[in-house]
Amino acid sequence: MASTTKSIPIIDMQETSTLSEKIVKACEEWGCFRLKNHGISMSLMSEMKAATRSLLDLPMEIKLKNSNPNEPSKGYTPPNLASPFFDSLSLYDMASPGAVEDFCAQMDASPYQREIIYKYTTALCELVRLLGSNLMEGLGLYGDVYKQGICQLKMNKYNYGPETVGLTGAVMHSDAGLFTILQDDENVNGLEVVDNKTGQLVSVDPVSGTLVINVGDMGKVWSNGRFCNVKHQVQCYKPTVRITIALFVLPSKDEKVEVLPGLVDSDNPCLYIPFDFEHYRKLRISTSSATGEALEFFQSQQKLVQ
């Protein structure tokens, strides 16, 4: 049972004078936080949730059009033995030209659904830019510009019933990318994160109109170990459908993942060697490193001798 004595930080994006510092502090201490007044209206969030639900209620033969046989993680995820009551649609490289239109064509989305998806993804792209800029500023890198990589949008449905109460909907893991923007279900909780200091599970209860930000494995590397790649899981608390929408901000395909140069000096040696993200993601799977253990393969000599 998750602890209810603590809660993750809630950060107001309108408090601009301390915003960057608060974001960095939350990334260092928790690896996650809630964001309010983030610029995406509650009505648009509600409409996107409804559109997601309607798409995931489509017949399997239509959802399978979203599949990517060469790279399953980039397409539709059907119910399987590991998660028999979970499935997910994927809009990979969301910000690239034509990506949203291609996805809507795959799903035979209605004009209204297309409009909502376009508005939502456009708003998310702006939020990614703002978060990236605040992270850079909070780390003291005022002269550097945040470089946006790949954004993968995943629309998730947990189809819970009476027999699933108490079961795990998503096993303990960290996200592989830089950071994740999650619209959780405002009516159905289930997300639990690990308190980095105590190791306790903390229930991340819904707060209407907010978004959850999670730091991933690449965020830990990017920050030279300052940020916590938060471990989290999803539990089934009650027998009802749970809809979530997650944007995974991933490194660019054309550049190596590496520590931000401005965070390395004589007192803070570089902890990780540059590496390819796709190689890392495959290594995570082949070594069953769901919570980021595969990062050890990319530790620099300075880290190993400490």
Beta strands, then each sheet from edge to edge (+ up, - down):
strand 1: 10-12
strand 2: 32-36
strand 3: 86-91
strand 4: 150-159
strand 5: 168-173
strand 6: 179-183
strand 7: 191-194
strand 8: 201-203
strand 9: 211-215
strand 10: 232-235
strand 11: 241-250
sheet 1: 1+ 2+ 9- 6+ 11- 4+ 3-
sheet 2: 5+ 10- 7+ 8-
end
